[in-house]
């Protein structure tokens, strides 16, 4: 595995990334909470993009993987700024974000910030607004009191060690919500969601579909697929969705 390049953001964070040149729009993989750019989906999609002669970027948010900082220091807004910074300085031209879980929220935030840069989008178990509608809404009164007093709380994960959720992540998340105000997506969008996902519900996927304004947005529910969405069948579905979005983007372009 080749060593990553590093980008020093205007906000003082050092982000690790891999950029493969090729035909645009550039495919940008946006990982999930506490995930890194070495995951199965990111590496598989990079190999696919290379075989297609496509430009591809994967990177680690601050506090993730090989980038600077610690996870506990970060929040949704910080990672949205990381995304905007690296896409502004490292990638030229239009992009197709492929957002997994929290990365789906990040893709939507980037589209809201720089809609003219986005040629299309693919989401995989997108988790918009999860700090409020998932974490905070599910906390007991005792947990809410703990996070207010102590500034942090640990919650179990089905996929890794417990998450440390900070008061800052909750309060900042309220400034990043995308399902409360109009969400206009002026490009083709393909959303993928497993019905056996225990981290993001099918109800969340349907809510996003119903809330967003788009002339070409589709949701594919995959029976028995879990949150990882990384078996052979699911990886092929991701390839197909990205290929379709790229084809539509190029037709419009």
C-alpha positions in Angstrom: 0.0 0.0 0.0 1.4 3.4 -1.0 2.0 6.1 1.6 -0.6 8.9 1.6 -0.1 12.5 0.7 -0.9 15.1 3.3 -2.7 18.4 3.0 -2.5 21.2 5.6 -5.9 22.8 5.8 -6.4 26.6 6.4 -7.8 25.5 9.7 -4.6 23.9 10.9 -5.5 20.3 10.4 -3.3 17.8 8.5 -5.3 15.5 6.3 -4.1 12.2 4.8 -5.3 11.4 1.4 -4.8 9.4 -1.8 -5.7 11.0 -5.1 -5.6 9.1 -8.4 -5.7 11.2 -11.6 -8.1 10.4 -14.4 -11.2 11.4 -16.2 -13.6 13.6 -14.3 -15.9 14.2 -12.6 -13.7 13.1 -9.7 -15.2 10.4 -7.5 -14.8 11.3 -3.8 -15.3 8.7 -1.1 -16.6 10.1 2.1 -16.3 7.6 5.0 -18.4 7.1 8.1 -17.9 8.0 11.7 -14.7 6.6 13.0 -14.0 4.9 9.7 -10.9 5.5 7.6 -9.9 5.6 4.0 -8.5 2.0 4.1 -11.9 0.4 4.4 -13.3 -2.2 2.0 -15.7 0.1 0.2 -13.1 2.9 -0.3 -10.4 0.6 -1.6 -12.8 -1.4 -3.8 -14.2 1.8 -5.4 -10.7 3.2 -5.9 -9.7 0.0 -7.8 -12.9 0.2 -9.9 -12.2 3.9 -10.7 -8.6 3.1 -11.7 -9.8 0.4 -14.0 -12.2 2.8 -15.6 -9.6 5.6 -15.9 -11.5 7.8 -13.5 -10.2 10.4 -11.1 -10.7 9.3 -7.5 -10.0 10.7 -4.0 -10.2 9.1 -0.6 -9.1 10.8 2.6 -9.3 10.7 6.4 -11.1 13.4 8.3 -9.3 15.0 11.2 -9.3 12.6 14.1 -9.7 9.6 11.8 -7.1 7.2 10.3 -3.8 8.9 9.4 -4.9 12.5 9.8 -4.1 14.8 12.7 -6.1 15.2 15.8 -8.2 12.8 17.9 -11.8 11.7 17.3 -13.0 13.1 20.6 -11.9 16.6 19.5 -14.0 16.6 16.4 -17.5 17.2 15.3 -19.7 17.1 12.2 -18.9 20.8 11.4 -15.1 20.1 11.6 -15.4 17.2 9.2 -17.6 19.2 6.9 -14.9 21.9 6.8 -12.2 19.2 6.2 -14.2 18.0 3.2 -14.7 21.5 1.8 -11.1 22.4 2.3 -9.6 19.3 0.6 -12.1 19.4 -2.3 -11.3 23.1 -2.8 -7.5 22.8 -2.7 -6.8 19.3 -4.0 -9.5 18.5 -6.5 -10.3 20.7 -9.6 -13.7 20.7 -11.3 -16.9 18.8 -10.6 -17.1 15.9 -8.2 -19.3 12.9 -7.5 -19.3 12.3 -3.7 -19.9 8.8 -2.6 -20.9 9.1 1.1 -21.1 6.1 3.5 -23.1 6.5 6.7 -21.9 9.8 8.3 -20.2 10.4 4.9 -23.7 10.6 3.4 -24.4 13.5 5.7 -21.1 15.1 4.7 -22.0 14.7 1.0 -25.2 16.5 1.6 -23.5 19.3 3.6 -20.9 19.8 0.8 -23.7 19.9 -1.8 -25.5 22.6 0.3 -22.2 24.5 0.5 -21.0 24.1 -3.1 -23.9 22.8 -5.2 -22.3 23.9 -8.5 -19.3 21.6 -7.8 -21.5 18.4 -7.4 -22.2 16.6 -10.7 -24.0 13.7 -8.9 -24.1 11.8 -5.6 -24.3 8.2 -4.3 -25.1 7.5 -0.7 -24.6 4.2 1.2 -26.7 4.0 4.4 -26.7 7.8 4.6 -27.1 9.0 8.2 -28.1 12.7 8.0 -28.8 14.4 11.3 -27.9 11.3 13.4 -26.4 13.3 16.3 -29.9 14.7 17.0 -32.3 12.1 15.7 -30.2 9.1 16.6 -28.0 9.9 19.6 -29.8 12.7 21.4 -33.3 11.4 20.8 -32.4 8.0 22.2 -30.5 9.2 25.3 -32.2 8.7 28.6 -32.6 11.7 30.9 -29.6 10.3 32.9 -27.4 10.2 29.8 -28.5 13.7 28.8 -27.6 14.9 32.2 -24.2 13.1 32.1 -23.2 14.6 28.7 -24.3 18.1 29.9 -22.3 17.8 33.1 -19.3 15.8 32.1 -19.1 16.8 28.4 -19.0 13.2 27.1 -20.6 9.8 27.1 -19.7 6.4 25.8 -22.2 4.4 23.8 -21.8 0.9 22.4 -21.3 0.1 18.7 -22.2 -3.0 16.8 -19.1 -2.6 14.7 -16.2 -1.4 16.8 -15.2 -0.1 20.3 -17.7 2.2 22.1 -18.1 5.7 20.6 -17.2 8.7 22.7 -20.0 11.2 22.0 -19.2 14.7 23.3 -21.4 17.6 24.2 -19.7 19.6 21.4 -20.6 16.9 18.8 -24.3 17.2 19.8 -24.4 21.0 19.9 -22.5 21.4 16.7 -24.6 18.8 15.0 -27.6 21.0 15.5 -26.0 23.6 13.3 -25.4 21.0 10.5 -28.9 19.5 10.2 -30.1 19.0 6.7 -33.6 17.4 7.2 -35.2 20.5 8.8 -34.8 23.0 6.0 -35.2 22.7 2.2 -32.6 20.4 0.6 -32.3 21.0 -3.1 -30.2 18.4 -4.9 -29.8 19.6 -8.5 -28.1 16.4 -9.8 -28.7 12.7 -10.1 -28.7 10.9 -6.7 -28.7 7.2 -6.0 -29.2 6.1 -2.4 -28.4 2.5 -1.3 -29.7 1.1 2.0 -29.7 -2.4 3.6 -32.8 -3.6 5.3 -30.8 -5.4 8.0 -28.9 -2.3 8.9 -28.9 -1.8 12.7 -27.1 1.5 12.6 -29.3 3.4 10.1 -32.9 2.5 9.6 -34.8 2.2 6.3 -37.1 4.9 7.7 -34.1 7.3 7.7 -33.4 6.5 4.0 -37.1 7.1 3.1 -37.2 10.3 5.1 -34.2 11.6 3.1 -35.8 10.6 -0.2 -39.1 12.3 0.7 -37.5 15.4 2.1 -35.0 16.3 -0.6 -36.0 18.1 -3.8 -34.5 16.4 -6.8 -35.6 15.7 -10.4 -33.6 12.4 -10.4 -33.3 10.7 -7.0 -33.7 7.0 -6.4 -33.5 4.8 -3.3 -32.6 1.1 -3.6 -33.4 -1.1 -0.6 -31.3 -4.3 -0.4 -32.9 -7.1 1.5 -30.8 -8.4 4.4 -27.8 -6.2 3.7 -26.2 -4.7 6.9 -24.6 -1.4 7.6 -21.2 -2.5 6.3 -22.8 -2.9 2.8 -19.5 -4.5 1.7 -20.1 -8.0 0.5 -19.6 -8.8 -3.2 -23.2 -8.1 -4.2 -23.3 -4.7 -2.3 -19.9 -3.7 -3.8 -21.3 -4.4 -7.3 -24.4 -2.3 -6.5 -22.1 0.6 -5.5 -20.2 0.3 -8.7 -23.4 0.3 -10.7 -24.8 3.3 -8.9 -21.6 5.3 -9.4 -21.4 4.4 -13.1 -25.0 5.4 -13.6 -24.6 8.8 -11.9 -21.4 9.4 -13.9 -23.1 8.6 -17.2 -26.0 10.9 -16.3 -23.7 13.7 -15.3 -21.7 13.4 -18.5 -24.9 13.4 -20.6 -26.1 16.6 -18.9 -22.6 18.1 -19.1 
